[in-house]
Each structure stands twice: as structure tokens, then as C-alpha cells.
């Protein structure tokens, strides 16, 4: 059975949907904003929040270092901006303590091996690889060496997905269907890929990482069998930042999680039964109360 344990919580078929609130860099380098986003995720009942961690000098191409950019802190080089939205060790130590206080797991998508080593000091319950990192096998192996790893499959071909999984192995691995457009048009969500991934990898928990606007399609993904879901969150979609428009605000996040719980409850067990709540209607509305007479007729 496709079950992976994350901090003692089983994730996979027949288990509660594991909900990840992707803070990413929507905190814009502000600890105050980060804590408010953690609050929103915890209040909504999410299982985990996720940040992003980069070593700017490794992740930003050199020809982009000195490109000027308008930011909330004024006009600066792109490399300076990338440093502005990165938290340091002391700040992540504060995040670690705050998440423990709130009773919510936290992790990060690392974009380079140095960042994995940095995040490893906090012993995250799991790592999550961004779709852009699917072909970086060294990076995937570095994250997976610490425990459970979720990989996302946006912007990837079948050959790239299969190669990555073959290289890193299926133990402690979860795979998320995703389309890497921000926000993603509904016609490109291709939610049936959840079924396709389940058929191709029956031993892996399959989930969904969404970048669409609205909530209905994420609920549909759960109805189609996603065992974990991830959505970007924000305090306000109008805030500055490239991921804000494809994010869910606190009120929407509350509805998202509450309705996910309703959906998984409503799925039931697939065994046909007559519920006590139906008996009054059955007695009142069914003209022929028993099939015994029909069987002996």
C-alpha cells in the first residue's frame, strides 16, 4: 500500500489528506508576515507550511546578478533582491520555534545542495522538491537522504519523471501532479494525471500541487484521489510578489481545508448499507416494503 510516514503521520491511500500551505517567498522577507501566514495555516487546520530556500549566488545566473529591479525596498540588483527574501539561520530558528508552538510542521523547497545542508540543521519532517528541480538528481538525492521527499512533476515529460524516480528510488517518496503556470488556467490543470500517476506508480502516494485561482479544482483533485495537496497562501493576493496572485487568502484556506475534510468523510467505504437516517423515509415513501414477495411471485 502507498503509505509514507511524515513525522508519525501516515500519508497515502485511505489516510486523511495531508495539507501543505506553501508560504514560499510570499513573506517578502518579513518575519511578521511569515508568522501571520503560519497562523493562517494553523488556524485552517493545515498539516504543514513550506518555505523556499536558495543560495542566491548559486541559483541566480551571473548574467542576472546586476539586472536592476523595482522592489518594495526600492530599486536594486536582482541578486540583492534575492538576498532580501531569504531568511538566515536565526530567523529560521525563530520559525522553527513558532511552528512548534502552533503545532504545525514546517519544511522548505531547497533549490541547491548548500540550502539542503542549511535546512538539514532543523531536521524537517520532509523535503519538497520544486518542479524546476526534477532533473537535478544530485539535489533530489541530497534532500531524500534526510527522509521523506515530495517531488512535483510540473514542466516535466514522462521521460524526465521516470528518470528521476528511477535514480532516487521509491522508498520514502511521494509524487505530486502539477502544472507550472502561475496562475494556471483551468484547461491546463489536467487532473486526470492523478489517476495516471497512481496507475504508473501504485506504490507511491500521489498528490496535487496547485497554482490555480479558486478552490473547486483542488477539491476535485481530492475527490479524484489526491492523498496530499499543496497550495500557495498569502494574506492578500494584491500584495507585491510573483506568487501572490496564484495564492489562497486566509478565508479561502479555511474553506479549502474544511471542505477537504468533508470530501474525505463523504467518500465513505464503498460498502452499500441502509442508514438509520433513511429508515423513516423508507417506511413513508416505499410502496413495496420488501422484495420477498417479488422473489416468490
C-alpha positions as a Python dict, from the first residue, in 0.01 Angstrom:
ca = {
    (1, 'X'): (0, 0, 0),
    (2, 'X'): (122, 351, -86),
    (3, 'X'): (186, 493, 262),
    (4, 'X'): (471, 719, 374),
    (5, 'X'): (503, 836, 734),
    (6, 'X'): (573, 1205, 784),
    (7, 'X'): (652, 1284, 1148),
    (8, 'X'): (442, 985, 1251),
    (9, 'X'): (150, 1079, 1027),
    (10, 'X'): (66, 821, 758),
    (11, 'X'): (18, 982, 418),
    (12, 'X'): (-136, 782, 136),
    (13, 'X'): (-437, 576, 37),
    (14, 'X'): (-709, 558, 300),
    (15, 'X'): (-546, 822, 519),
    (16, 'X'): (-652, 1183, 588),
    (17, 'X'): (-538, 1419, 314),
    (18, 'X'): (-209, 1584, 413),
    (19, 'X'): (-245, 1958, 351),
    (20, 'X'): (61, 2175, 286),
    (21, 'X'): (33, 2554, 288),
    (22, 'X'): (306, 2691, 64),
    (23, 'X'): (432, 3019, 208),
    (24, 'X'): (726, 3014, -31),
    (25, 'X'): (860, 3368, -52),
    (26, 'X'): (520, 3532, -3),
    (27, 'X'): (652, 3662, 330),
    (28, 'X'): (865, 3910, 128),
    (29, 'X'): (1145, 3876, 379),
    (30, 'X'): (929, 3984, 674),
    (31, 'X'): (920, 3769, 987),
    (32, 'X'): (596, 3940, 1088),
    (33, 'X'): (432, 3836, 761),
    (34, 'X'): (576, 3485, 789),
    (35, 'X'): (423, 3439, 1135),
    (36, 'X'): (86, 3568, 1017),
    (37, 'X'): (93, 3316, 733),
    (38, 'X'): (186, 3037, 976),
    (39, 'X'): (-108, 3149, 1194),
    (40, 'X'): (-344, 3133, 895),
    (41, 'X'): (-228, 2781, 806),
    (42, 'X'): (-251, 2655, 1164),
    (43, 'X'): (-594, 2812, 1216),
    (44, 'X'): (-722, 2649, 897),
    (45, 'X'): (-603, 2305, 1009),
    (46, 'X'): (-320, 2257, 761),
    (47, 'X'): (-66, 1986, 842),
    (48, 'X'): (243, 2177, 733),
    (49, 'X'): (374, 2506, 599),
    (50, 'X'): (650, 2523, 342),
    (51, 'X'): (908, 2789, 265),
    (52, 'X'): (1166, 2812, -13),
    (53, 'X'): (1541, 2824, 44),
    (54, 'X'): (1805, 2933, -206),
    (55, 'X'): (2171, 3029, -206),
    (56, 'X'): (2131, 3329, -438),
    (57, 'X'): (2485, 3315, -582),
    (58, 'X'): (2418, 2956, -692),
    (59, 'X'): (2060, 2992, -811),
    (60, 'X'): (2071, 3327, -992),
    (61, 'X'): (2253, 3316, -1329),
    (62, 'X'): (2551, 3550, -1326),
    (63, 'X'): (2419, 3750, -1619),
    (64, 'X'): (2117, 3837, -1400),
    (65, 'X'): (2309, 3943, -1089),
    (66, 'X'): (2333, 4311, -1179),
    (67, 'X'): (1999, 4347, -1357),
    (68, 'X'): (1812, 4629, -1186),
    (69, 'X'): (1468, 4559, -1040),
    (70, 'X'): (1198, 4766, -874),
    (71, 'X'): (1113, 4618, -534),
    (72, 'X'): (925, 4720, -216),
    (73, 'X'): (1267, 4821, -78),
    (74, 'X'): (1348, 5043, -374),
    (75, 'X'): (1542, 4982, -693),
    (76, 'X'): (1820, 4725, -652),
    (77, 'X'): (2002, 4449, -839),
    (78, 'X'): (1829, 4115, -881),
    (79, 'X'): (2093, 3947, -663),
    (80, 'X'): (2034, 4199, -385),
    (81, 'X'): (1660, 4134, -413),
    (82, 'X'): (1710, 3756, -385),
    (83, 'X'): (1903, 3808, -62),
    (84, 'X'): (1624, 4031, 71),
    (85, 'X'): (1370, 3747, 59),
    (86, 'X'): (1596, 3486, 221),
    (87, 'X'): (1579, 3417, 595),
    (88, 'X'): (1902, 3342, 782),
    (89, 'X'): (1970, 3077, 1048),
    (90, 'X'): (1843, 3286, 1341),
    (91, 'X'): (1522, 3369, 1154),
    (92, 'X'): (1458, 3004, 1066),
    (93, 'X'): (1530, 2915, 1427),
    (94, 'X'): (1252, 3155, 1519),
    (95, 'X'): (1024, 2998, 1257),
    (96, 'X'): (1105, 2652, 1392),
    (97, 'X'): (1007, 2755, 1744),
    (98, 'X'): (695, 2935, 1628),
    (99, 'X'): (570, 2637, 1426),
    (100, 'X'): (626, 2406, 1723),
    (101, 'X'): (429, 2648, 1938),
    (102, 'X'): (146, 2642, 1682),
    (103, 'X'): (156, 2263, 1643),
    (104, 'X'): (224, 2266, 1270),
    (105, 'X'): (506, 2102, 1073),
    (106, 'X'): (731, 2311, 850),
    (107, 'X'): (974, 2246, 570),
    (108, 'X'): (1126, 2412, 265),
    (109, 'X'): (1184, 2356, -102),
    (110, 'X'): (1559, 2378, -146),
    (111, 'X'): (1700, 2493, -477),
    (112, 'X'): (2064, 2395, -422),
    (113, 'X'): (2262, 2143, -218),
    (114, 'X'): (2405, 2409, 13),
    (115, 'X'): (2048, 2504, 106),
    (116, 'X'): (1969, 2138, 183),
    (117, 'X'): (2264, 2127, 423),
    (118, 'X'): (2139, 2452, 580),
    (119, 'X'): (1782, 2324, 624),
    (120, 'X'): (1903, 1986, 747),
    (121, 'X'): (2015, 2156, 1070),
    (122, 'X'): (1644, 2192, 1158),
    (123, 'X'): (1558, 1824, 1090),
    (124, 'X'): (1248, 1895, 880),
    (125, 'X'): (987, 1620, 877),
    (126, 'X'): (1011, 1603, 497),
    (127, 'X'): (1152, 1790, 199),
    (128, 'X'): (966, 1909, -109),
    (129, 'X'): (1137, 1947, -447),
    (130, 'X'): (1002, 2212, -683),
    (131, 'X'): (906, 2104, -1034),
    (132, 'X'): (1201, 2305, -1167),
    (133, 'X'): (1434, 2076, -971),
    (134, 'X'): (1303, 1745, -1104),
    (135, 'X'): (1602, 1693, -1334),
    (136, 'X'): (1860, 1794, -1068),
    (137, 'X'): (1930, 1443, -946),
    (138, 'X'): (2210, 1548, -712),
    (139, 'X'): (1974, 1791, -539),
    (140, 'X'): (1694, 1534, -516),
    (141, 'X'): (1927, 1276, -363),
    (142, 'X'): (2055, 1532, -112),
    (143, 'X'): (1701, 1610, 7),
    (144, 'X'): (1593, 1246, 8),
    (145, 'X'): (1891, 1148, 224),
    (146, 'X'): (1721, 1334, 512),
    (147, 'X'): (1389, 1144, 497),
    (148, 'X'): (1060, 1163, 304),
    (149, 'X'): (1071, 1361, -20),
    (150, 'X'): (784, 1500, -226),
    (151, 'X'): (863, 1567, -591),
    (152, 'X'): (646, 1782, -817),
    (153, 'X'): (606, 1698, -1184),
    (154, 'X'): (517, 2032, -1345),
    (155, 'X'): (703, 2137, -1663),
    (156, 'X'): (823, 1774, -1695),
    (157, 'X'): (794, 1500, -1957),
    (158, 'X'): (717, 1137, -1873),
    (159, 'X'): (1077, 1051, -1954),
    (160, 'X'): (1204, 1309, -1702),
    (161, 'X'): (963, 1189, -1431),
    (162, 'X'): (1055, 824, -1482),
    (163, 'X'): (1428, 900, -1491),
    (164, 'X'): (1412, 1099, -1167),
    (165, 'X'): (1218, 828, -981),
    (166, 'X'): (1447, 557, -1117),
    (167, 'X'): (1753, 749, -997),
    (168, 'X'): (1635, 835, -646),
    (169, 'X'): (1427, 524, -570),
    (170, 'X'): (1070, 486, -449),
    (171, 'X'): (1129, 442, -74),
    (172, 'X'): (1006, 741, 129),
    (173, 'X'): (894, 910, -192),
    (174, 'X'): (569, 1095, -272),
    (175, 'X'): (484, 1240, -613),
    (176, 'X'): (264, 1539, -688),
    (177, 'X'): (88, 1617, -1013),
    (178, 'X'): (133, 1982, -1101),
    (179, 'X'): (126, 2231, -1388),
    (180, 'X'): (384, 2507, -1354),
    (181, 'X'): (187, 2814, -1460),
    (182, 'X'): (118, 3098, -1214),
    (183, 'X'): (-178, 3121, -1207),
    (184, 'X'): (-263, 2810, -1405),
    (185, 'X'): (-557, 2819, -1649),
    (186, 'X'): (-822, 2560, -1570),
    (187, 'X'): (-789, 2391, -1908),
    (188, 'X'): (-424, 2311, -1833),
    (189, 'X'): (-473, 2154, -1488),
    (190, 'X'): (-513, 1804, -1638),
    (191, 'X'): (-632, 1650, -1310),
    (192, 'X'): (-669, 1306, -1469),
    (193, 'X'): (-291, 1284, -1439),
    (194, 'X'): (-359, 1196, -1075),
    (195, 'X'): (-514, 870, -1199),
    (196, 'X'): (-233, 819, -1449),
    (197, 'X'): (37, 860, -1183),
    (198, 'X'): (-148, 623, -949),
    (199, 'X'): (-164, 360, -1223),
    (200, 'X'): (202, 403, -1314),
    (201, 'X'): (328, 417, -953),
    (202, 'X'): (84, 220, -732),
    (203, 'X'): (341, 200, -452),
    (204, 'X'): (371, 581, -420),
    (205, 'X'): (136, 830, -252),
    (206, 'X'): (16, 1063, -527),
    (207, 'X'): (-94, 1417, -455),
    (208, 'X'): (-159, 1752, -614),
    (209, 'X'): (29, 2082, -609),
    (210, 'X'): (-199, 2351, -749),
    (211, 'X'): (-128, 2701, -876),
    (212, 'X'): (-476, 2788, -1000),
    (213, 'X'): (-710, 3056, -874),
    (214, 'X'): (-1015, 2933, -687),
    (215, 'X'): (-1069, 2624, -475),
    (216, 'X'): (-1306, 2397, -667),
    (217, 'X'): (-1037, 2227, -873),
    (218, 'X'): (-830, 2142, -565),
    (219, 'X'): (-1140, 1985, -409),
    (220, 'X'): (-1184, 1794, -736),
    (221, 'X'): (-826, 1669, -707),
    (222, 'X'): (-908, 1529, -361),
    (223, 'X'): (-1222, 1369, -500),
    (224, 'X'): (-1007, 1209, -770),
    (225, 'X'): (-777, 1054, -512),
    (226, 'X'): (-502, 1304, -425),
    (227, 'X'): (-360, 1188, -92),
    (228, 'X'): (-192, 1523, -21),
    (229, 'X'): (-242, 1872, -156),
    (230, 'X'): (-33, 2187, -164),
    (231, 'X'): (-149, 2542, -234),
    (232, 'X'): (35, 2874, -210),
    (233, 'X'): (-105, 3103, 59),
    (234, 'X'): (-99, 3479, 106),
    (235, 'X'): (-255, 3740, 328),
    (236, 'X'): (-367, 3936, 21),
    (237, 'X'): (-341, 3837, -347),
    (238, 'X'): (-279, 4203, -433),
    (239, 'X'): (48, 4206, -235),
    (240, 'X'): (379, 4251, -417),
    (241, 'X'): (539, 3927, -537),
    (242, 'X'): (529, 3686, -829),
    (243, 'X'): (337, 3409, -648),
    (244, 'X'): (72, 3619, -471),
    (245, 'X'): (-189, 3610, -750),
    (246, 'X'): (-190, 3229, -757),
    (247, 'X'): (-225, 3201, -378),
    (248, 'X'): (-514, 3140, -138),
    (249, 'X'): (-607, 3402, 121),
    (250, 'X'): (-682, 3304, 485),
    (251, 'X'): (-1060, 3286, 446),
    (252, 'X'): (-1025, 3068, 138),
    (253, 'X'): (-774, 2849, 315),
    (254, 'X'): (-1024, 2784, 595),
    (255, 'X'): (-1284, 2675, 336),
    (256, 'X'): (-1029, 2472, 144),
    (257, 'X'): (-930, 2256, 441),
    (258, 'X'): (-1281, 2229, 589),
    (259, 'X'): (-1423, 2107, 259),
    (260, 'X'): (-1133, 1867, 203),
    (261, 'X'): (-1226, 1706, 536),
    (262, 'X'): (-1592, 1690, 426),
    (263, 'X'): (-1493, 1530, 95),
    (264, 'X'): (-1280, 1259, 253),
    (265, 'X'): (-1559, 1184, 503),
    (266, 'X'): (-1821, 1178, 229),
    (267, 'X'): (-1625, 922, 28),
    (268, 'X'): (-1723, 654, 281),
    (269, 'X'): (-1606, 296, 248),
    (270, 'X'): (-1782, 187, -70),
    (271, 'X'): (-1994, -72, 113),
    (272, 'X'): (-2367, -36, 39),
    (273, 'X'): (-2582, -1, 350),
    (274, 'X'): (-2915, 144, 465),
    (275, 'X'): (-2851, 418, 718),
    (276, 'X'): (-3070, 480, 1020),
    (277, 'X'): (-3138, 828, 881),
    (278, 'X'): (-3307, 663, 577),
    (279, 'X'): (-3546, 438, 768),
    (280, 'X'): (-3820, 695, 824),
    (281, 'X'): (-3818, 790, 456),
    (282, 'X'): (-3814, 424, 356),
    (283, 'X'): (-4121, 348, 569),
    (284, 'X'): (-4303, 653, 441),
    (285, 'X'): (-4217, 655, 71),
    (286, 'X'): (-4156, 297, -42),
    (287, 'X'): (-4482, 140, -157),
    (288, 'X'): (-4342, -216, -169),
    (289, 'X'): (-4154, -257, 158),
    (290, 'X'): (-3996, -595, 87),
    (291, 'X'): (-3859, -776, -214),
    (292, 'X'): (-3960, -1111, -62),
    (293, 'X'): (-4297, -1100, -241),
    (294, 'X'): (-4126, -1013, -567),
    (295, 'X'): (-3882, -1302, -534),
    (296, 'X'): (-4161, -1555, -468),
    (297, 'X'): (-4401, -1419, -730),
}
